[in-house]
Amino acid sequence: MSSGTRPAPARQPASAERAFAEPVHLAVSGEDGQLPAGRHRLAPALPAAAMPRTSSTKSPTQTHANGTRKMPKGCTRPTSVRMTRRTITRRRSRGVLRGSARGVAERRAELRHHVLRDAWTVVKRFGAQGVVNIEKREIPCVNEAVMEGYLDDHQRLVLAALARGMGCRTFFEIGTNRGRTSWTVARNNPELEVYTLDVPAQAEASGLALGLQTDDLEAFRPGPVCGEAFRDTAEARRITQLLGDSATFDFSPWAGAIDLVYIDGAHTYDYVRSDTDNALRMLSPTGTIAWDDYGSNPGVYRLVNELAPSLDRPIHHIFGTRMAIYSNCDFVVRRPFDHHGSLPTV
């Protein structure tokens, strides 16, 4: 070999060449150094001859009994892994933003009704100072309940679970409509007596005492459709259909005797205030009031937030529902927010 010729590098063993040539798949660990559930590192282990020599033979990670690895205190993840995480996050964010831009241009109705409206509802609930927002998992009698009922509005099932968990014997609904709520509550509470109030079949919106707003006019259904869900069912014998305008109806026979009142009649501020005054007078010593359409309807939202500071106990809003609830008994067990348990809701 001449002095001017550079010696050829030593050839790596064939096993090392195969190891470097094989594709490497990274499974990025979480903040605590653990792999996400169901994820595995797929990178092939390098043979001893191809491993870089270090001053210490001690592994930089600790292996637990369950097979997961965790970085010891004082150690940091390799820079390449941290950069990989940031790169993945940036790419995902750009993809979401590009998809959102296309959605704004192509799906205007969905943007208005399922993004902007829901976002505004969330902001209003977050900004309400007198109402405590809770999750269903913070209500033990609801979180573990198994209910039967209509799936078009799961809120009915939550109401039925509350009635069962609180041991309610009487239920009064203001606003029957088709009767699905009354039937669901009665179906899941065999000992419960149900009273439900709506306007008579011959009633006209213009003849009501306090007037209706546009949303109420669309749901104004006097006639045969009122109560159709429980008519001719086994639960009908425990459901009493009452007729009248809730602003002028005489509620005195039920004073202090109702365990659960559900306000879902007209949604103007004046009607909600009148219905709430009557509901408070009907409450039993352990009674509960539930308002429908809190957050989504201005009249209900205003009344509930004005009322909350004057009550001796808090009003709670349940995430994932439109309900606000006031109760004379304790039914909430507060829990810290949990990344996995606190499911995203609107």
KEMARTI-467736 format. One record per residue (C-alpha): x, y, z; residue number from 1; residue in three letters; chain. Coordinates in steps of 0.25 Angstrom, whole numbers, plus 5000, padded with zeros to 4 digits. Layout:
N
{{X, Y, Z}, NUM, ALA, A}
...
This chain:
346
{{5000, 5000, 5000}, 1, MET, A}
{{5006, 5014, 4996}, 2, SER, A}
{{5007, 5025, 5006}, 3, SER, A}
{{4997, 5033, 4999}, 4, GLY, A}
{{4986, 5023, 4999}, 5, THR, A}
{{4976, 5024, 5010}, 6, ARG, A}
{{4973, 5011, 5016}, 7, PRO, A}
{{4959, 5005, 5014}, 8, ALA, A}
{{4950, 5005, 5026}, 9, PRO, A}
{{4948, 4992, 5033}, 10, ALA, A}
{{4936, 4985, 5028}, 11, ARG, A}
{{4924, 4984, 5039}, 12, GLN, A}
{{4919, 4970, 5041}, 13, PRO, A}
{{4907, 4966, 5032}, 14, ALA, A}
{{4898, 4966, 5044}, 15, SER, A}
{{4901, 4980, 5047}, 16, ALA, A}
{{4899, 4984, 5033}, 17, GLU, A}
{{4885, 4978, 5033}, 18, ARG, A}
{{4882, 4985, 5046}, 19, ALA, A}
{{4885, 4998, 5040}, 20, PHE, A}
{{4878, 4996, 5027}, 21, ALA, A}
{{4865, 4992, 5034}, 22, GLU, A}
{{4854, 5003, 5035}, 23, PRO, A}
{{4853, 5008, 5049}, 24, VAL, A}
{{4839, 5011, 5055}, 25, HIS, A}
{{4839, 5021, 5067}, 26, LEU, A}
{{4828, 5020, 5078}, 27, ALA, A}
{{4829, 5033, 5085}, 28, VAL, A}
{{4827, 5032, 5100}, 29, SER, A}
{{4818, 5041, 5109}, 30, GLY, A}
{{4823, 5052, 5118}, 31, GLU, A}
{{4826, 5042, 5129}, 32, ASP, A}
{{4834, 5034, 5120}, 33, GLY, A}
{{4824, 5022, 5118}, 34, GLN, A}
{{4819, 5017, 5105}, 35, LEU, A}
{{4805, 5019, 5102}, 36, PRO, A}
{{4796, 5007, 5104}, 37, ALA, A}
{{4797, 4997, 5093}, 38, GLY, A}
{{4809, 5003, 5086}, 39, ARG, A}
{{4822, 4996, 5085}, 40, HIS, A}
{{4836, 5000, 5081}, 41, ARG, A}
{{4839, 4993, 5067}, 42, LEU, A}
{{4853, 4997, 5065}, 43, ALA, A}
{{4862, 4985, 5064}, 44, PRO, A}
{{4873, 4983, 5075}, 45, ALA, A}
{{4887, 4986, 5069}, 46, LEU, A}
{{4897, 4974, 5071}, 47, PRO, A}
{{4908, 4977, 5081}, 48, ALA, A}
{{4919, 4979, 5071}, 49, ALA, A}
{{4911, 4991, 5065}, 50, ALA, A}
{{4907, 4997, 5078}, 51, MET, A}
{{4915, 5010, 5081}, 52, PRO, A}
{{4925, 5009, 5093}, 53, ARG, A}
{{4921, 5017, 5105}, 54, THR, A}
{{4929, 5019, 5118}, 55, SER, A}
{{4918, 5012, 5126}, 56, SER, A}
{{4911, 4999, 5124}, 57, THR, A}
{{4899, 5004, 5132}, 58, LYS, A}
{{4886, 5005, 5124}, 59, SER, A}
{{4880, 5020, 5124}, 60, PRO, A}
{{4866, 5015, 5126}, 61, THR, A}
{{4860, 5007, 5137}, 62, GLN, A}
{{4851, 4995, 5133}, 63, THR, A}
{{4839, 4992, 5142}, 64, HIS, A}
{{4832, 4979, 5145}, 65, ALA, A}
{{4821, 4982, 5135}, 66, ASN, A}
{{4832, 4983, 5124}, 67, GLY, A}
{{4831, 4998, 5122}, 68, THR, A}
{{4843, 5008, 5123}, 69, ARG, A}
{{4844, 5021, 5130}, 70, LYS, A}
{{4856, 5031, 5130}, 71, MET, A}
{{4863, 5032, 5144}, 72, PRO, A}
{{4863, 5045, 5151}, 73, LYS, A}
{{4874, 5054, 5145}, 74, GLY, A}
{{4873, 5048, 5131}, 75, CYS, A}
{{4867, 5055, 5119}, 76, THR, A}
{{4861, 5048, 5107}, 77, ARG, A}
{{4871, 5049, 5095}, 78, PRO, A}
{{4870, 5061, 5086}, 79, THR, A}
{{4865, 5053, 5074}, 80, SER, A}
{{4853, 5048, 5081}, 81, VAL, A}
{{4849, 5062, 5087}, 82, ARG, A}
{{4850, 5067, 5073}, 83, MET, A}
{{4842, 5056, 5067}, 84, THR, A}
{{4831, 5059, 5077}, 85, ARG, A}
{{4831, 5074, 5073}, 86, ARG, A}
{{4831, 5070, 5058}, 87, THR, A}
{{4819, 5061, 5059}, 88, ILE, A}
{{4811, 5071, 5067}, 89, THR, A}
{{4814, 5082, 5057}, 90, ARG, A}
{{4810, 5073, 5045}, 91, ARG, A}
{{4797, 5069, 5052}, 92, ARG, A}
{{4794, 5084, 5056}, 93, SER, A}
{{4796, 5088, 5041}, 94, ARG, A}
{{4787, 5077, 5036}, 95, GLY, A}
{{4776, 5081, 5046}, 96, VAL, A}
{{4777, 5095, 5042}, 97, LEU, A}
{{4777, 5092, 5027}, 98, ARG, A}
{{4765, 5083, 5029}, 99, GLY, A}
{{4758, 5093, 5037}, 100, SER, A}
{{4760, 5104, 5026}, 101, ALA, A}
{{4754, 5094, 5016}, 102, ARG, A}
{{4742, 5092, 5025}, 103, GLY, A}
{{4739, 5107, 5027}, 104, VAL, A}
{{4739, 5108, 5012}, 105, ALA, A}
{{4731, 5096, 5009}, 106, GLU, A}
{{4721, 5093, 5021}, 107, ARG, A}
{{4716, 5107, 5025}, 108, ARG, A}
{{4703, 5101, 5031}, 109, ALA, A}
{{4711, 5091, 5040}, 110, GLU, A}
{{4720, 5102, 5044}, 111, LEU, A}
{{4709, 5111, 5049}, 112, ARG, A}
{{4701, 5100, 5056}, 113, HIS, A}
{{4711, 5091, 5061}, 114, HIS, A}
{{4723, 5099, 5063}, 115, VAL, A}
{{4720, 5114, 5066}, 116, LEU, A}
{{4707, 5111, 5073}, 117, ARG, A}
{{4713, 5100, 5082}, 118, ASP, A}
{{4726, 5109, 5085}, 119, ALA, A}
{{4717, 5121, 5089}, 120, TRP, A}
{{4709, 5112, 5098}, 121, THR, A}
{{4722, 5106, 5105}, 122, VAL, A}
{{4727, 5121, 5107}, 123, VAL, A}
{{4714, 5125, 5113}, 124, LYS, A}
{{4715, 5113, 5123}, 125, ARG, A}
{{4729, 5116, 5126}, 126, PHE, A}
{{4726, 5130, 5129}, 127, GLY, A}
{{4715, 5128, 5138}, 128, ALA, A}
{{4719, 5131, 5152}, 129, GLN, A}
{{4708, 5125, 5161}, 130, GLY, A}
{{4706, 5112, 5154}, 131, VAL, A}
{{4716, 5100, 5157}, 132, VAL, A}
{{4720, 5092, 5145}, 133, ASN, A}
{{4721, 5077, 5148}, 134, ILE, A}
{{4723, 5064, 5140}, 135, GLU, A}
{{4714, 5052, 5140}, 136, LYS, A}
{{4725, 5044, 5147}, 137, ARG, A}
{{4723, 5053, 5159}, 138, GLU, A}
{{4709, 5048, 5161}, 139, ILE, A}
{{4710, 5034, 5166}, 140, PRO, A}
{{4695, 5031, 5164}, 141, CYS, A}
{{4696, 5035, 5149}, 142, VAL, A}
{{4710, 5030, 5146}, 143, ASN, A}
{{4707, 5015, 5149}, 144, GLU, A}
{{4693, 5015, 5145}, 145, ALA, A}
{{4687, 5006, 5134}, 146, VAL, A}
{{4674, 5012, 5128}, 147, MET, A}
{{4664, 5009, 5117}, 148, GLU, A}
{{4659, 5020, 5108}, 149, GLY, A}
{{4659, 5028, 5095}, 150, TYR, A}
{{4673, 5031, 5089}, 151, LEU, A}
{{4669, 5044, 5082}, 152, ASP, A}
{{4672, 5051, 5095}, 153, ASP, A}
{{4680, 5044, 5105}, 154, HIS, A}
{{4677, 5055, 5115}, 155, GLN, A}
{{4664, 5048, 5118}, 156, ARG, A}
{{4672, 5036, 5123}, 157, LEU, A}
{{4681, 5045, 5132}, 158, VAL, A}
{{4668, 5051, 5138}, 159, LEU, A}
{{4662, 5037, 5141}, 160, ALA, A}
{{4675, 5032, 5147}, 161, ALA, A}
{{4675, 5045, 5156}, 162, LEU, A}
{{4660, 5041, 5160}, 163, ALA, A}
{{4665, 5027, 5164}, 164, ARG, A}
{{4677, 5031, 5171}, 165, GLY, A}
{{4671, 5041, 5179}, 166, MET, A}
{{4659, 5032, 5183}, 167, GLY, A}
{{4649, 5041, 5177}, 168, CYS, A}
{{4634, 5037, 5179}, 169, ARG, A}
{{4628, 5049, 5171}, 170, THR, A}
{{4632, 5055, 5158}, 171, PHE, A}
{{4625, 5068, 5152}, 172, PHE, A}
{{4628, 5072, 5138}, 173, GLU, A}
{{4625, 5086, 5132}, 174, ILE, A}
{{4624, 5084, 5117}, 175, GLY, A}
{{4619, 5070, 5113}, 176, THR, A}
{{4621, 5071, 5097}, 177, ASN, A}
{{4621, 5057, 5092}, 178, ARG, A}
{{4623, 5051, 5106}, 179, GLY, A}
{{4636, 5044, 5104}, 180, ARG, A}
{{4642, 5050, 5117}, 181, THR, A}
{{4630, 5046, 5126}, 182, SER, A}
{{4630, 5032, 5120}, 183, TRP, A}
{{4645, 5030, 5121}, 184, THR, A}
{{4645, 5035, 5136}, 185, VAL, A}
{{4633, 5026, 5139}, 186, ALA, A}
{{4639, 5014, 5132}, 187, ARG, A}
{{4652, 5014, 5140}, 188, ASN, A}
{{4645, 5017, 5153}, 189, ASN, A}
{{4634, 5007, 5156}, 190, PRO, A}
{{4629, 5013, 5169}, 191, GLU, A}
{{4629, 5028, 5163}, 192, LEU, A}
{{4616, 5036, 5161}, 193, GLU, A}
{{4617, 5045, 5149}, 194, VAL, A}
{{4610, 5058, 5147}, 195, TYR, A}
{{4612, 5066, 5134}, 196, THR, A}
{{4606, 5079, 5129}, 197, LEU, A}
{{4604, 5085, 5115}, 198, ASP, A}
{{4594, 5094, 5109}, 199, VAL, A}
{{4580, 5089, 5105}, 200, PRO, A}
{{4578, 5083, 5090}, 201, ALA, A}
{{4569, 5096, 5087}, 202, GLN, A}
{{4580, 5106, 5092}, 203, ALA, A}
{{4586, 5116, 5082}, 204, GLU, A}
{{4599, 5122, 5084}, 205, ALA, A}
{{4593, 5136, 5084}, 206, SER, A}
{{4584, 5133, 5095}, 207, GLY, A}
{{4595, 5130, 5105}, 208, LEU, A}
{{4597, 5139, 5117}, 209, ALA, A}
{{4612, 5142, 5115}, 210, LEU, A}
{{4614, 5140, 5100}, 211, GLY, A}
{{4624, 5131, 5093}, 212, LEU, A}
{{4637, 5133, 5086}, 213, GLN, A}
{{4641, 5127, 5072}, 214, THR, A}
{{4647, 5114, 5077}, 215, ASP, A}
{{4634, 5111, 5086}, 216, ASP, A}
{{4625, 5113, 5074}, 217, LEU, A}
{{4632, 5103, 5066}, 218, GLU, A}
{{4630, 5093, 5078}, 219, ALA, A}
{{4616, 5097, 5081}, 220, PHE, A}
{{4608, 5084, 5079}, 221, ARG, A}
{{4595, 5084, 5086}, 222, PRO, A}
{{4586, 5073, 5081}, 223, GLY, A}
{{4587, 5058, 5080}, 224, PRO, A}
{{4602, 5058, 5079}, 225, VAL, A}
{{4603, 5063, 5093}, 226, CYS, A}
{{4606, 5051, 5102}, 227, GLY, A}
{{4606, 5041, 5090}, 228, GLU, A}
{{4619, 5034, 5096}, 229, ALA, A}
{{4612, 5029, 5108}, 230, PHE, A}
{{4598, 5027, 5104}, 231, ARG, A}
{{4594, 5012, 5104}, 232, ASP, A}
{{4606, 5008, 5111}, 233, THR, A}
{{4608, 5000, 5124}, 234, ALA, A}
{{4613, 5013, 5130}, 235, GLU, A}
{{4601, 5021, 5126}, 236, ALA, A}
{{4594, 5017, 5139}, 237, ARG, A}
{{4605, 5025, 5147}, 238, ARG, A}
{{4605, 5037, 5138}, 239, ILE, A}
{{4595, 5048, 5140}, 240, THR, A}
{{4593, 5058, 5129}, 241, GLN, A}
{{4590, 5072, 5133}, 242, LEU, A}
{{4585, 5083, 5124}, 243, LEU, A}
{{4586, 5098, 5125}, 244, GLY, A}
{{4595, 5110, 5123}, 245, ASP, A}
{{4607, 5109, 5133}, 246, SER, A}
{{4606, 5124, 5136}, 247, ALA, A}
{{4592, 5123, 5141}, 248, THR, A}
{{4591, 5108, 5146}, 249, PHE, A}
{{4588, 5105, 5160}, 250, ASP, A}
{{4600, 5097, 5166}, 251, PHE, A}
{{4595, 5098, 5180}, 252, SER, A}
{{4591, 5084, 5182}, 253, PRO, A}
{{4605, 5079, 5180}, 254, TRP, A}
{{4612, 5090, 5190}, 255, ALA, A}
{{4623, 5083, 5197}, 256, GLY, A}
{{4620, 5070, 5191}, 257, ALA, A}
{{4629, 5068, 5178}, 258, ILE, A}
{{4643, 5061, 5179}, 259, ASP, A}
{{4647, 5065, 5165}, 260, LEU, A}
{{4642, 5076, 5156}, 261, VAL, A}
{{4646, 5077, 5142}, 262, TYR, A}
{{4644, 5091, 5135}, 263, ILE, A}
{{4643, 5090, 5120}, 264, ASP, A}
{{4632, 5098, 5116}, 265, GLY, A}
{{4632, 5112, 5109}, 266, ALA, A}
{{4646, 5118, 5109}, 267, HIS, A}
{{4644, 5133, 5110}, 268, THR, A}
{{4650, 5139, 5122}, 269, TYR, A}
{{4636, 5142, 5128}, 270, ASP, A}
{{4631, 5128, 5126}, 271, TYR, A}
{{4643, 5122, 5132}, 272, VAL, A}
{{4643, 5131, 5144}, 273, ARG, A}
{{4628, 5128, 5147}, 274, SER, A}
{{4630, 5113, 5145}, 275, ASP, A}
{{4642, 5114, 5155}, 276, THR, A}
{{4634, 5121, 5165}, 277, ASP, A}
{{4624, 5110, 5165}, 278, ASN, A}
{{4634, 5099, 5165}, 279, ALA, A}
{{4641, 5105, 5177}, 280, LEU, A}
{{4627, 5104, 5184}, 281, ARG, A}
{{4625, 5090, 5180}, 282, MET, A}
{{4638, 5085, 5185}, 283, LEU, A}
{{4638, 5074, 5196}, 284, SER, A}
{{4649, 5075, 5207}, 285, PRO, A}
{{4659, 5067, 5199}, 286, THR, A}
{{4653, 5072, 5185}, 287, GLY, A}
{{4661, 5075, 5173}, 288, THR, A}
{{4658, 5085, 5161}, 289, ILE, A}
{{4664, 5082, 5147}, 290, ALA, A}
{{4664, 5093, 5136}, 291, TRP, A}
{{4665, 5089, 5122}, 292, ASP, A}
{{4672, 5097, 5111}, 293, ASP, A}
{{4682, 5104, 5121}, 294, TYR, A}
{{4693, 5111, 5113}, 295, GLY, A}
{{4686, 5109, 5099}, 296, SER, A}
{{4674, 5118, 5102}, 297, ASN, A}
{{4675, 5132, 5107}, 298, PRO, A}
{{4663, 5132, 5115}, 299, GLY, A}
{{4667, 5120, 5123}, 300, VAL, A}
{{4682, 5124, 5124}, 301, TYR, A}
{{4678, 5138, 5130}, 302, ARG, A}
{{4668, 5133, 5140}, 303, LEU, A}
{{4677, 5122, 5145}, 304, VAL, A}
{{4689, 5131, 5147}, 305, ASN, A}
{{4681, 5142, 5154}, 306, GLU, A}
{{4675, 5132, 5163}, 307, LEU, A}
{{4687, 5124, 5167}, 308, ALA, A}
{{4693, 5135, 5177}, 309, PRO, A}
{{4680, 5136, 5185}, 310, SER, A}
{{4679, 5121, 5188}, 311, LEU, A}
{{4685, 5114, 5200}, 312, ASP, A}
{{4691, 5103, 5191}, 313, ARG, A}
{{4698, 5103, 5178}, 314, PRO, A}
{{4692, 5101, 5164}, 315, ILE, A}
{{4700, 5090, 5156}, 316, HIS, A}
{{4701, 5089, 5141}, 317, HIS, A}
{{4704, 5075, 5136}, 318, ILE, A}
{{4714, 5075, 5124}, 319, PHE, A}
{{4709, 5068, 5112}, 320, GLY, A}
{{4694, 5072, 5116}, 321, THR, A}
{{4686, 5084, 5115}, 322, ARG, A}
{{4682, 5083, 5129}, 323, MET, A}
{{4684, 5092, 5141}, 324, ALA, A}
{{4680, 5086, 5155}, 325, ILE, A}
{{4677, 5091, 5168}, 326, TYR, A}
{{4675, 5081, 5180}, 327, SER, A}
{{4672, 5081, 5195}, 328, ASN, A}
{{4680, 5068, 5196}, 329, CYS, A}
{{4695, 5065, 5193}, 330, ASP, A}
{{4697, 5058, 5180}, 331, PHE, A}
{{4710, 5062, 5175}, 332, VAL, A}
{{4724, 5057, 5179}, 333, VAL, A}
{{4734, 5066, 5173}, 334, ARG, A}
{{4746, 5060, 5166}, 335, ARG, A}
{{4759, 5066, 5160}, 336, PRO, A}
{{4759, 5067, 5145}, 337, PHE, A}
{{4765, 5055, 5139}, 338, ASP, A}
{{4771, 5054, 5125}, 339, HIS, A}
{{4765, 5040, 5122}, 340, HIS, A}
{{4752, 5041, 5131}, 341, GLY, A}
{{4748, 5055, 5127}, 342, SER, A}
{{4743, 5052, 5113}, 343, LEU, A}
{{4741, 5064, 5104}, 344, PRO, A}
{{4727, 5069, 5104}, 345, THR, A}
{{4719, 5081, 5099}, 346, VAL, A}
